[in-house]
Amino acid sequence: MAISKFQAIIECKCPRCKKGRIFTDSPFNFKTGRRYFTHCPVCNLKYEREPAFFEGGMYFNYAMNVAILVASGVATYVLLDDPNQWIYFGVSATMVVLMVSFTSRLSKSMMLHFFGGVEYDPKAEERYQNSLKEKA
Ligand SMILES: [Zn+2]
């Protein structure tokens, strides 16, 4: 059974087959965690739909970072009982830096799922495998 669109976005899976990974490495690898495949390894969908396609993801990234800043600011206010302004700045900046790998990946995944113009196709993997067999 196929995963939901929401789960595919969170797990950074291909929007067409919902099986292939978008990114080559783990998000915990700060050096290579944001590298993505050019094509889906399962159904061969081209991920970068047009030149600089993923740059639109910065709007999602910006929204997520604002949410992180607000949440960390509120948490700092509640947990530390309204400390010095530099504590707010330090906590918020630390949270944004720690989450950059996740927000960056998630924003690219959201961009591909919402603006990629691709619908889920359960037969996509099978079609790609058959085309490989015909070439061989
Ligand atoms: Zn795919």
Backbone and ligand atoms as CSV (ligand in chain L), in Angstrom:
chain,resi,resn,atom,element,x,y,z
A,1,MET,N,N,0.842,-1.202,0.000
A,1,MET,CA,C,0.000,0.000,0.000
A,1,MET,C,C,0.876,1.250,0.000
A,2,ALA,N,N,0.476,2.227,-0.803
A,2,ALA,CA,C,1.285,3.444,-0.945
A,2,ALA,C,C,1.143,4.335,0.291
A,3,ILE,N,N,2.190,5.084,0.568
A,3,ILE,CA,C,2.149,6.019,1.696
A,3,ILE,C,C,1.368,7.265,1.271
A,4,SER,N,N,0.909,8.040,2.251
A,4,SER,CA,C,0.146,9.253,1.953
A,4,SER,C,C,1.072,10.339,1.410
A,5,LYS,N,N,0.472,11.379,0.812
A,5,LYS,CA,C,1.269,12.496,0.281
A,5,LYS,C,C,2.031,13.178,1.416
A,6,PHE,N,N,1.368,13.352,2.561
A,6,PHE,CA,C,2.013,13.984,3.719
A,6,PHE,C,C,3.238,13.187,4.157
A,7,GLN,N,N,3.078,11.870,4.241
A,7,GLN,CA,C,4.195,11.016,4.652
A,7,GLN,C,C,5.327,11.054,3.618
A,8,ALA,N,N,4.961,11.103,2.331
A,8,ALA,CA,C,5.976,11.182,1.277
A,8,ALA,C,C,6.767,12.483,1.384
A,9,ILE,N,N,6.089,13.585,1.733
A,9,ILE,CA,C,6.783,14.874,1.893
A,9,ILE,C,C,7.738,14.803,3.075
A,10,ILE,N,N,7.237,14.307,4.212
A,10,ILE,CA,C,8.061,14.232,5.422
A,10,ILE,C,C,9.265,13.315,5.217
A,11,GLU,N,N,9.059,12.184,4.550
A,11,GLU,CA,C,10.141,11.217,4.341
A,11,GLU,C,C,10.980,11.537,3.101
A,12,CYS,N,N,10.652,12.659,2.405
A,12,CYS,CA,C,11.373,13.096,1.209
A,12,CYS,C,C,11.416,11.994,0.159
A,13,LYS,N,N,10.245,11.514,-0.220
A,13,LYS,CA,C,10.129,10.489,-1.257
A,13,LYS,C,C,9.631,11.123,-2.554
A,14,CYS,N,N,9.885,10.446,-3.642
A,14,CYS,CA,C,9.467,10.892,-4.977
A,14,CYS,C,C,7.949,11.099,-5.035
A,15,PRO,N,N,7.461,12.208,-5.635
A,15,PRO,CA,C,6.010,12.433,-5.689
A,15,PRO,C,C,5.286,11.484,-6.644
A,16,ARG,N,N,5.985,10.914,-7.622
A,16,ARG,CA,C,5.314,10.044,-8.592
A,16,ARG,C,C,5.191,8.604,-8.095
A,17,CYS,N,N,6.284,8.007,-7.595
A,17,CYS,CA,C,6.210,6.598,-7.177
A,17,CYS,C,C,6.109,6.454,-5.656
A,18,LYS,N,N,6.443,7.500,-4.908
A,18,LYS,CA,C,6.430,7.503,-3.442
A,18,LYS,C,C,7.334,6.423,-2.846
A,19,LYS,N,N,8.301,5.959,-3.647
A,19,LYS,CA,C,9.244,4.947,-3.155
A,19,LYS,C,C,10.684,5.453,-3.223
A,20,GLY,N,N,11.029,6.122,-4.313
A,20,GLY,CA,C,12.404,6.583,-4.503
A,20,GLY,C,C,12.747,7.743,-3.590
A,21,ARG,N,N,13.978,7.760,-3.128
A,21,ARG,CA,C,14.425,8.848,-2.266
A,21,ARG,C,C,14.767,10.068,-3.112
A,22,ILE,N,N,14.565,11.272,-2.549
A,22,ILE,CA,C,14.945,12.503,-3.233
A,22,ILE,C,C,16.415,12.814,-2.936
A,23,PHE,N,N,16.831,12.582,-1.707
A,23,PHE,CA,C,18.178,12.968,-1.281
A,23,PHE,C,C,19.113,11.765,-1.211
A,24,THR,N,N,20.394,12.028,-1.489
A,24,THR,CA,C,21.369,10.942,-1.564
A,24,THR,C,C,21.822,10.468,-0.185
A,25,ASP,N,N,21.853,11.367,0.800
A,25,ASP,CA,C,22.422,11.016,2.097
A,25,ASP,C,C,21.473,11.330,3.248
A,26,SER,N,N,21.890,10.943,4.435
A,26,SER,CA,C,21.117,11.177,5.649
A,26,SER,C,C,21.098,12.664,6.008
A,27,PRO,N,N,19.994,13.164,6.602
A,27,PRO,CA,C,19.977,14.578,7.022
A,27,PRO,C,C,20.970,14.870,8.138
A,28,PHE,N,N,21.462,13.837,8.797
A,28,PHE,CA,C,22.416,14.049,9.887
A,28,PHE,C,C,23.831,14.294,9.369
A,29,ASN,N,N,24.046,14.105,8.080
A,29,ASN,CA,C,25.333,14.413,7.476
A,29,ASN,C,C,25.287,15.868,6.999
A,30,PHE,N,N,25.884,16.787,7.754
A,30,PHE,CA,C,25.789,18.209,7.445
A,30,PHE,C,C,26.468,18.571,6.127
A,31,LYS,N,N,27.461,17.774,5.705
A,31,LYS,CA,C,28.200,18.099,4.490
A,31,LYS,C,C,27.422,17.678,3.234
A,32,THR,N,N,26.847,16.484,3.226
A,32,THR,CA,C,26.207,15.964,2.010
A,32,THR,C,C,24.708,15.724,2.181
A,33,GLY,N,N,24.144,16.104,3.319
A,33,GLY,CA,C,22.744,15.802,3.611
A,33,GLY,C,C,21.729,16.505,2.736
A,34,ARG,N,N,22.145,17.531,1.986
A,34,ARG,CA,C,21.199,18.269,1.150
A,34,ARG,C,C,21.372,17.969,-0.339
A,35,ARG,N,N,22.262,17.036,-0.662
A,35,ARG,CA,C,22.439,16.658,-2.073
A,35,ARG,C,C,21.263,15.796,-2.513
A,36,TYR,N,N,20.766,16.063,-3.710
A,36,TYR,CA,C,19.629,15.278,-4.193
A,36,TYR,C,C,19.972,14.591,-5.515
A,37,PHE,N,N,19.268,13.489,-5.772
A,37,PHE,CA,C,19.444,12.782,-7.035
A,37,PHE,C,C,18.889,13.658,-8.169
A,38,THR,N,N,19.448,13.527,-9.374
A,38,THR,CA,C,18.881,14.257,-10.509
A,38,THR,C,C,17.584,13.597,-10.957
A,39,HIS,N,N,17.525,12.249,-10.870
A,39,HIS,CA,C,16.333,11.497,-11.251
A,39,HIS,C,C,15.978,10.516,-10.133
A,40,CYS,N,N,14.705,10.171,-10.050
A,40,CYS,CA,C,14.265,9.198,-9.050
A,40,CYS,C,C,14.935,7.851,-9.334
A,41,PRO,N,N,15.560,7.235,-8.329
A,41,PRO,CA,C,16.211,5.948,-8.564
A,41,PRO,C,C,15.211,4.811,-8.832
A,42,VAL,N,N,13.948,5.019,-8.530
A,42,VAL,CA,C,12.945,3.959,-8.710
A,42,VAL,C,C,12.168,4.131,-10.017
A,43,CYS,N,N,11.674,5.362,-10.322
A,43,CYS,CA,C,10.823,5.551,-11.505
A,43,CYS,C,C,11.426,6.495,-12.545
A,44,ASN,N,N,12.630,7.013,-12.290
A,44,ASN,CA,C,13.363,7.870,-13.231
A,44,ASN,C,C,12.707,9.234,-13.468
A,45,LEU,N,N,11.889,9.737,-12.556
A,45,LEU,CA,C,11.332,11.088,-12.665
A,45,LEU,C,C,12.456,12.099,-12.497
A,46,LYS,N,N,12.506,13.110,-13.399
A,46,LYS,CA,C,13.510,14.170,-13.260
A,46,LYS,C,C,13.050,15.099,-12.145
A,47,TYR,N,N,13.864,15.240,-11.086
A,47,TYR,CA,C,13.450,16.014,-9.913
A,47,TYR,C,C,13.479,17.517,-10.159
A,48,GLU,N,N,14.534,18.005,-10.792
A,48,GLU,CA,C,14.610,19.449,-11.021
A,48,GLU,C,C,13.758,19.746,-12.244
A,49,ARG,N,N,12.501,20.127,-12.011
A,49,ARG,CA,C,11.507,20.231,-13.082
A,49,ARG,C,C,11.878,21.281,-14.131
A,50,GLU,N,N,12.562,22.320,-13.725
A,50,GLU,CA,C,13.051,23.358,-14.636
A,50,GLU,C,C,14.306,23.933,-13.990
A,51,PRO,N,N,15.126,24.716,-14.727
A,51,PRO,CA,C,16.343,25.259,-14.112
A,51,PRO,C,C,16.028,26.057,-12.848
A,52,ALA,N,N,16.797,25.817,-11.805
A,52,ALA,CA,C,16.653,26.496,-10.503
A,52,ALA,C,C,15.285,26.246,-9.860
A,53,PHE,N,N,14.687,25.107,-10.153
A,53,PHE,CA,C,13.359,24.787,-9.626
A,53,PHE,C,C,13.319,24.831,-8.100
A,54,PHE,N,N,14.331,24.265,-7.461
A,54,PHE,CA,C,14.302,24.146,-6.000
A,54,PHE,C,C,14.516,25.476,-5.276
A,55,GLU,N,N,14.898,26.528,-5.986
A,55,GLU,CA,C,15.071,27.825,-5.321
A,55,GLU,C,C,13.743,28.359,-4.798
A,56,GLY,N,N,12.633,27.937,-5.398
A,56,GLY,CA,C,11.323,28.320,-4.880
A,56,GLY,C,C,11.068,27.771,-3.490
A,57,GLY,N,N,11.800,26.713,-3.138
A,57,GLY,CA,C,11.651,26.115,-1.814
A,57,GLY,C,C,12.089,27.039,-0.694
A,58,MET,N,N,12.808,28.122,-1.034
A,58,MET,CA,C,13.257,29.040,0.022
A,58,MET,C,C,12.076,29.710,0.724
A,59,TYR,N,N,10.933,29.809,0.038
A,59,TYR,CA,C,9.760,30.394,0.692
A,59,TYR,C,C,9.243,29.472,1.793
A,60,PHE,N,N,9.238,28.156,1.506
A,60,PHE,CA,C,8.857,27.183,2.536
A,60,PHE,C,C,9.886,27.197,3.664
A,61,ASN,N,N,11.164,27.268,3.273
A,61,ASN,CA,C,12.248,27.284,4.251
A,61,ASN,C,C,12.114,28.503,5.169
A,62,TYR,N,N,11.814,29.656,4.575
A,62,TYR,CA,C,11.642,30.886,5.354
A,62,TYR,C,C,10.494,30.727,6.356
A,63,ALA,N,N,9.363,30.198,5.897
A,63,ALA,CA,C,8.207,30.017,6.777
A,63,ALA,C,C,8.539,29.074,7.930
A,64,MET,N,N,9.251,27.985,7.638
A,64,MET,CA,C,9.615,27.036,8.704
A,64,MET,C,C,10.572,27.680,9.705
A,65,ASN,N,N,11.518,28.502,9.204
A,65,ASN,CA,C,12.463,29.153,10.109
A,65,ASN,C,C,11.770,30.185,10.992
A,66,VAL,N,N,10.783,30.893,10.444
A,66,VAL,CA,C,10.016,31.833,11.269
A,66,VAL,C,C,9.271,31.065,12.356
A,67,ALA,N,N,8.688,29.926,11.996
A,67,ALA,CA,C,7.981,29.102,12.981
A,67,ALA,C,C,8.936,28.620,14.073
A,68,ILE,N,N,10.145,28.224,13.686
A,68,ILE,CA,C,11.143,27.778,14.666
A,68,ILE,C,C,11.542,28.934,15.574
A,69,LEU,N,N,11.736,30.138,14.997
A,69,LEU,CA,C,12.120,31.309,15.795
A,69,LEU,C,C,11.034,31.655,16.812
A,70,VAL,N,N,9.786,31.664,16.359
A,70,VAL,CA,C,8.682,32.002,17.258
A,70,VAL,C,C,8.555,30.940,18.355
A,71,ALA,N,N,8.613,29.659,17.964
A,71,ALA,CA,C,8.471,28.576,18.945
A,71,ALA,C,C,9.605,28.599,19.965
A,72,SER,N,N,10.844,28.823,19.496
A,72,SER,CA,C,11.962,28.852,20.438
A,72,SER,C,C,11.908,30.099,21.315
A,73,GLY,N,N,11.405,31.218,20.768
A,73,GLY,CA,C,11.240,32.425,21.575
A,73,GLY,C,C,10.211,32.232,22.676
A,74,VAL,N,N,9.081,31.642,22.320
A,74,VAL,CA,C,8.033,31.380,23.317
A,74,VAL,C,C,8.529,30.379,24.360
A,75,ALA,N,N,9.226,29.320,23.895
A,75,ALA,CA,C,9.746,28.310,24.827
A,75,ALA,C,C,10.772,28.927,25.783
A,76,THR,N,N,11.621,29.818,25.256
A,76,THR,CA,C,12.607,30.495,26.101
A,76,THR,C,C,11.909,31.364,27.142
A,77,TYR,N,N,10.876,32.084,26.711
A,77,TYR,CA,C,10.132,32.954,27.633
A,77,TYR,C,C,9.490,32.130,28.755
A,78,VAL,N,N,8.862,31.026,28.387
A,78,VAL,CA,C,8.140,30.207,29.371
A,78,VAL,C,C,9.108,29.452,30.279
A,79,LEU,N,N,10.114,28.804,29.687
A,79,LEU,CA,C,10.994,27.923,30.466
A,79,LEU,C,C,12.032,28.691,31.285
A,80,LEU,N,N,12.532,29.826,30.751
A,80,LEU,CA,C,13.595,30.558,31.452
A,80,LEU,C,C,13.079,31.838,32.110
A,81,ASP,N,N,11.776,32.050,32.119
A,81,ASP,CA,C,11.137,33.177,32.806
A,81,ASP,C,C,11.673,34.529,32.324
A,82,ASP,N,N,11.486,34.802,31.029
A,82,ASP,CA,C,11.864,36.065,30.395
A,82,ASP,C,C,13.304,36.500,30.703
A,83,PRO,N,N,14.299,35.787,30.135
A,83,PRO,CA,C,15.711,36.121,30.410
A,83,PRO,C,C,16.192,37.313,29.582
A,84,ASN,N,N,17.484,37.597,29.665
A,84,ASN,CA,C,18.151,38.646,28.883
A,84,ASN,C,C,17.916,38.417,27.391
A,85,GLN,N,N,17.892,39.524,26.603
A,85,GLN,CA,C,17.613,39.405,25.158
A,85,GLN,C,C,18.643,38.558,24.422
A,86,TRP,N,N,19.877,38.500,24.916
A,86,TRP,CA,C,20.922,37.704,24.249
A,86,TRP,C,C,20.665,36.212,24.408
A,87,ILE,N,N,19.982,35.843,25.461
A,87,ILE,CA,C,19.602,34.427,25.642
A,87,ILE,C,C,18.577,34.053,24.565
A,88,TYR,N,N,17.606,34.957,24.315
A,88,TYR,CA,C,16.629,34.714,23.237
A,88,TYR,C,C,17.353,34.524,21.919
A,89,PHE,N,N,18.266,35.459,21.636
A,89,PHE,CA,C,18.998,35.408,20.372
A,89,PHE,C,C,19.799,34.114,20.258
A,90,GLY,N,N,20.507,33.757,21.329
A,90,GLY,CA,C,21.347,32.548,21.307
A,90,GLY,C,C,20.538,31.281,21.112
A,91,VAL,N,N,19.424,31.167,21.833
A,91,VAL,CA,C,18.583,29.967,21.726
A,91,VAL,C,C,17.975,29.877,20.327
A,92,SER,N,N,17.427,30.994,19.827
A,92,SER,CA,C,16.782,30.997,18.512
A,92,SER,C,C,17.784,30.694,17.399
A,93,ALA,N,N,18.948,31.346,17.435
A,93,ALA,CA,C,19.958,31.106,16.394
A,93,ALA,C,C,20.445,29.665,16.437
A,94,THR,N,N,20.638,29.125,17.623
A,94,THR,CA,C,21.077,27.738,17.749
A,94,THR,C,C,20.043,26.779,17.166
A,95,MET,N,N,18.770,27.030,17.468
A,95,MET,CA,C,17.715,26.150,16.952
A,95,MET,C,C,17.656,26.192,15.423
A,96,VAL,N,N,17.773,27.390,14.842
A,96,VAL,CA,C,17.724,27.506,13.375
A,96,VAL,C,C,18.906,26.773,12.739
A,97,VAL,N,N,20.100,26.937,13.325
A,97,VAL,CA,C,21.286,26.273,12.764
A,97,VAL,C,C,21.170,24.757,12.902
A,98,LEU,N,N,20.670,24.292,14.043
A,98,LEU,CA,C,20.527,22.844,14.239
A,98,LEU,C,C,19.492,22.241,13.281
A,99,MET,N,N,18.476,23.017,12.933
A,99,MET,CA,C,17.397,22.489,12.101
A,99,MET,C,C,17.618,22.734,10.603
A,100,VAL,N,N,18.700,23.410,10.212
A,100,VAL,CA,C,18.867,23.812,8.812
A,100,VAL,C,C,18.863,22.622,7.854
A,101,SER,N,N,19.452,21.522,8.262
A,101,SER,CA,C,19.492,20.356,7.391
A,101,SER,C,C,18.080,19.814,7.140
A,102,PHE,N,N,17.244,19.824,8.176
A,102,PHE,CA,C,15.877,19.303,8.046
A,102,PHE,C,C,14.979,20.278,7.284
A,103,THR,N,N,15.063,21.573,7.592
A,103,THR,CA,C,14.193,22.541,6.927
A,103,THR,C,C,14.548,22.666,5.443
A,104,SER,N,N,15.829,22.578,5.143
A,104,SER,CA,C,16.261,22.679,3.747
A,104,SER,C,C,15.738,21.492,2.930
A,105,ARG,N,N,15.857,20.287,3.501
A,105,ARG,CA,C,15.365,19.093,2.799
A,105,ARG,C,C,13.849,19.134,2.662
A,106,LEU,N,N,13.196,19.482,3.743
A,106,LEU,CA,C,11.734,19.508,3.739
A,106,LEU,C,C,11.205,20.542,2.752
A,107,SER,N,N,11.880,21.696,2.655
A,107,SER,CA,C,11.411,22.733,1.727
A,107,SER,C,C,11.540,22.264,0.283
A,108,LYS,N,N,12.610,21.534,-0.046
A,108,LYS,CA,C,12.758,21.006,-1.406
A,108,LYS,C,C,11.701,19.938,-1.671
A,109,SER,N,N,11.448,19.108,-0.691
A,109,SER,CA,C,10.425,18.062,-0.841
A,109,SER,C,C,9.043,18.686,-1.044
A,110,MET,N,N,8.718,19.729,-0.274
A,110,MET,CA,C,7.423,20.409,-0.417
A,110,MET,C,C,7.315,21.071,-1.789
A,111,MET,N,N,8.398,21.691,-2.236
A,111,MET,CA,C,8.394,22.333,-3.549
A,111,MET,C,C,8.089,21.319,-4.640
A,112,LEU,N,N,8.742,20.161,-4.570
A,112,LEU,CA,C,8.550,19.120,-5.583
A,112,LEU,C,C,7.127,18.555,-5.539
A,113,HIS,N,N,6.592,18.354,-4.337
A,113,HIS,CA,C,5.254,17.775,-4.213
A,113,HIS,C,C,4.147,18.772,-4.563
A,114,PHE,N,N,4.310,20.047,-4.190
A,114,PHE,CA,C,3.247,21.026,-4.417
A,114,PHE,C,C,3.333,21.715,-5.778
A,115,PHE,N,N,4.543,21.930,-6.287
A,115,PHE,CA,C,4.695,22.688,-7.531
A,115,PHE,C,C,5.409,21.912,-8.634
A,116,GLY,N,N,5.654,20.634,-8.427
A,116,GLY,CA,C,6.344,19.821,-9.433
A,116,GLY,C,C,5.456,19.404,-10.582
A,117,GLY,N,N,4.140,19.529,-10.426
A,117,GLY,CA,C,3.226,19.134,-11.492
A,117,GLY,C,C,3.218,17.641,-11.745
A,118,VAL,N,N,3.471,16.851,-10.701
A,118,VAL,CA,C,3.528,15.393,-10.831
A,118,VAL,C,C,2.487,14.771,-9.912
A,119,GLU,N,N,1.731,13.826,-10.447
A,119,GLU,CA,C,0.743,13.110,-9.626
A,119,GLU,C,C,1.273,11.721,-9.293
A,120,TYR,N,N,0.743,11.153,-8.231
A,120,TYR,CA,C,1.119,9.797,-7.847
A,120,TYR,C,C,0.685,8.818,-8.930
A,121,ASP,N,N,1.594,7.930,-9.314
A,121,ASP,CA,C,1.314,6.942,-10.352
A,121,ASP,C,C,1.830,5.585,-9.869
A,122,PRO,N,N,0.933,4.702,-9.436
A,122,PRO,CA,C,1.381,3.409,-8.898
A,122,PRO,C,C,2.083,2.523,-9.927
A,123,LYS,N,N,1.895,2.800,-11.215
A,123,LYS,CA,C,2.519,1.958,-12.263
A,123,LYS,C,C,3.859,2.529,-12.740
A,124,ALA,N,N,4.289,3.672,-12.195
A,124,ALA,CA,C,5.497,4.344,-12.687
A,124,ALA,C,C,6.738,3.464,-12.561
A,125,GLU,N,N,6.889,2.793,-11.428
A,125,GLU,CA,C,8.064,1.942,-11.209
A,125,GLU,C,C,8.090,0.801,-12.227
A,126,GLU,N,N,6.928,0.165,-12.395
A,126,GLU,CA,C,6.822,-0.970,-13.321
A,126,GLU,C,C,7.174,-0.544,-14.752
A,127,ARG,N,N,6.640,0.632,-15.173
A,127,ARG,CA,C,6.911,1.128,-16.521
A,127,ARG,C,C,8.403,1.386,-16.742
A,128,TYR,N,N,9.045,1.973,-15.722
A,128,TYR,CA,C,10.477,2.260,-15.840
A,128,TYR,C,C,11.281,0.968,-15.904
A,129,GLN,N,N,10.939,-0.019,-15.090
A,129,GLN,CA,C,11.648,-1.304,-15.104
A,129,GLN,C,C,11.475,-1.995,-16.452
A,130,ASN,N,N,10.269,-1.919,-17.024
A,130,ASN,CA,C,10.024,-2.519,-18.351
A,130,ASN,C,C,10.832,-1.822,-19.437
A,131,SER,N,N,10.942,-0.483,-19.359
A,131,SER,CA,C,11.727,0.236,-20.366
A,131,SER,C,C,13.205,-0.134,-20.264
A,132,LEU,N,N,13.682,-0.421,-19.031
A,132,LEU,CA,C,15.085,-0.848,-18.873
A,132,LEU,C,C,15.288,-2.221,-19.496
A,133,LYS,N,N,14.292,-3.118,-19.341
A,133,LYS,CA,C,14.398,-4.467,-19.905
A,133,LYS,C,C,14.405,-4.422,-21.429
A,134,GLU,N,N,13.600,-3.494,-22.003
A,134,GLU,CA,C,13.551,-3.392,-23.459
A,134,GLU,C,C,14.875,-2.914,-24.029
A,135,LYS,N,N,15.578,-2.033,-23.288
A,135,LYS,CA,C,16.871,-1.518,-23.767
A,135,LYS,C,C,17.928,-2.605,-23.734
A,136,ALA,N,N,17.833,-3.492,-22.735
A,136,ALA,CA,C,18.877,-4.517,-22.546
A,136,ALA,C,C,18.784,-5.640,-23.583
L,1,ZN,ZN,ZN,9.928,7.917,-8.307
